[in-house]
Amino acid sequence: MVVLNKIYTKTGDKGETALGNGTRVAKHSLRVTAYGTVDETNAVIGVARLHATGALADQLAMIQNDMFDLGADLCRPDMEKDATAEYPPLRVTDAQVARLESEIDAMNDVLEPLRSFILPGGSAVAAHLHMCRTVSRRAERLAVELGDAEPVNPAVIKYLNRLSDWFFVAARMANDEGRADVLWVPGANR
């Protein structure tokens, strides 16, 4: 378990930070940007949870925990187990991806098929879930870019890809099971 007795350390005052394996990197490195955007995603999920109730609130809580797992995964660049590490690196698993897929399928079974693109909005929780969707897509793009340059756990990319889909379907559910979706009308304001 992590113990944080002192929040500021002054070790980043010159624009560097430590990764999970102790390596020092620039705070603007792609890896830090990727897991920082995962953290940003987690923060907007927290805002969405303010408006969520019941099963949706519970699912969002699980996703928030997964996002900490995912951030921990990304902050450990060494994909192989480090023999000198105090504990093994935490890695996102395909089981976490499968859970999202199962939840997406269950929600989607209730919804009518889309016949138009939808605009982000509707209920407050749906609007926040759409914000979660867009921020998680950015996190995914950054993780993919990082994966082009350095090793990244493939389950991280899969999880982030499914997550944005999860938010989209959950937003539709939050809009009265899609009946209150705000439909895009192409060229409506010409």
C-alpha positions in Angstrom: 0.0 0.0 0.0 1.2 3.5 -0.8 1.7 5.9 2.2 1.8 9.6 1.4 2.8 11.6 4.4 4.1 14.6 2.5 2.4 15.7 -0.7 5.1 18.0 -2.1 8.6 16.6 -2.6 10.2 19.4 -4.6 11.8 16.7 -6.8 9.9 18.0 -9.8 10.8 21.6 -9.5 13.1 21.4 -12.6 10.5 19.8 -14.8 11.2 16.1 -14.2 9.2 13.4 -12.5 9.8 9.8 -11.5 8.2 6.9 -13.3 7.0 3.8 -11.4 10.4 2.1 -11.8 12.3 5.2 -10.5 13.5 6.5 -13.9 13.5 10.3 -14.1 11.8 11.8 -17.2 10.6 15.2 -18.4 7.1 16.0 -17.2 6.2 16.6 -20.8 7.3 13.1 -22.0 4.8 11.1 -24.0 4.5 8.5 -21.2 3.7 11.1 -18.6 1.3 12.9 -20.9 -0.5 9.5 -21.6 -0.9 8.6 -17.9 -1.7 12.2 -17.0 -4.6 12.0 -19.5 -5.7 8.8 -17.9 -5.8 10.7 -14.6 -7.8 13.5 -16.3 -10.2 10.9 -17.5 -10.6 9.6 -14.0 -11.3 13.1 -12.8 -14.1 13.7 -15.3 -15.5 10.3 -14.4 -15.7 11.6 -10.8 -17.8 14.5 -12.0 -20.1 12.1 -13.9 -20.5 10.0 -10.7 -22.0 13.1 -9.0 -25.0 12.7 -11.3 -25.2 8.9 -11.4 -27.2 6.6 -9.3 -27.7 2.9 -8.8 -25.8 0.4 -11.1 -24.4 3.3 -13.2 -22.7 4.8 -10.1 -21.4 1.4 -9.1 -20.0 0.7 -12.6 -18.3 4.2 -12.7 -16.7 3.4 -9.4 -15.2 0.2 -10.8 -14.0 2.0 -13.9 -12.3 4.7 -11.7 -10.4 1.9 -9.9 -9.5 0.4 -13.3 -8.2 3.8 -14.4 -5.8 3.9 -11.4 -4.6 0.4 -12.5 -4.2 1.7 -16.0 -2.2 4.7 -14.9 0.0 2.5 -12.7 0.5 0.2 -15.7 1.5 3.1 -18.0 3.9 4.6 -15.4 6.0 1.4 -15.4 7.7 1.3 -18.8 9.5 -2.0 -18.1 7.2 -4.6 -19.5 9.2 -7.5 -18.0 9.2 -8.1 -14.3 12.0 -6.2 -12.7 13.9 -8.6 -10.4 14.9 -5.7 -8.2 11.3 -4.4 -7.8 9.8 -4.6 -4.4 6.5 -5.8 -5.9 5.5 -6.8 -9.4 4.2 -4.1 -11.8 0.4 -3.7 -11.8 -0.9 -4.5 -15.3 -4.3 -4.1 -16.8 -5.8 -7.5 -17.8 -7.9 -8.8 -20.6 -10.5 -9.7 -18.0 -11.0 -6.0 -17.3 -11.5 -5.5 -21.0 -14.0 -8.4 -21.1 -16.0 -6.9 -18.2 -16.4 -3.6 -20.2 -17.5 -5.6 -23.3 -20.1 -7.5 -21.2 -21.5 -4.3 -19.7 -21.6 -2.6 -23.2 -23.5 -5.6 -24.6 -26.0 -5.6 -21.7 -26.7 -1.9 -22.1 -26.8 -2.1 -25.9 -29.4 -4.9 -25.7 -31.9 -2.4 -24.2 -31.3 0.4 -26.8 -32.9 0.8 -30.2 -30.4 0.9 -33.0 -29.1 4.4 -33.9 -30.5 5.9 -37.1 -28.6 9.2 -36.7 -25.5 10.5 -35.0 -26.2 12.0 -31.7 -25.0 15.2 -30.1 -23.4 15.1 -26.7 -26.0 16.2 -24.2 -29.5 15.3 -23.0 -29.5 14.7 -19.3 -26.8 16.0 -17.0 -25.2 12.5 -16.4 -25.3 11.8 -20.2 -23.6 15.1 -21.0 -20.9 14.2 -18.4 -20.5 10.7 -19.8 -19.9 12.2 -23.3 -17.2 14.3 -21.8 -15.7 11.2 -20.3 -15.9 9.6 -23.7 -14.0 12.4 -25.4 -11.3 12.6 -22.8 -10.8 8.8 -22.7 -10.5 8.9 -26.5 -7.6 11.4 -26.1 -6.0 9.1 -23.5 -6.3 6.2 -26.0 -4.7 8.2 -28.8 -1.8 9.1 -26.5 -1.4 5.5 -25.4 -1.4 4.3 -29.0 1.2 7.0 -29.9 3.3 5.9 -26.9 3.0 2.3 -28.0 4.5 3.3 -31.4 7.6 4.5 -29.6 7.9 2.2 -26.5 6.4 -1.0 -25.2 2.9 -0.7 -23.9 0.7 -3.4 -22.4 -1.7 -4.3 -25.3 -4.6 -4.6 -22.7 -4.2 -0.9 -22.0 -5.0 0.1 -25.6 -7.9 -2.4 -25.7 -9.3 -1.1 -22.4 -9.2 2.5 -23.5 -10.8 1.6 -26.8 -13.7 -0.2 -25.1 -14.0 2.5 -22.5 -15.0 5.2 -24.8 -17.5 2.9 -26.4 -18.8 2.1 -22.8 -19.3 5.8 -22.1 -21.1 6.3 -25.4 -23.6 3.5 -24.7 -23.9 4.5 -21.0 -24.8 8.1 -22.1 -27.5 6.7 -24.3 -28.9 4.7 -21.4 -28.8 7.8 -19.2 -30.9 9.6 -21.9 -34.0 7.5 -21.1 -32.5 4.4 -22.8 -31.9 6.5 -25.9 -35.3 8.0 -26.2 -34.0 11.4 -25.1 -30.9 11.4 -27.2 -30.2 14.6 -29.0 -30.1 13.8 -32.7 -27.8 15.5 -35.2 -29.7 17.0 -38.1 -27.2 17.5 -40.9 -27.3 21.0 -42.3 -30.1 22.1 -40.0 -28.8 25.6 -39.6 -27.8 26.5 -43.2 
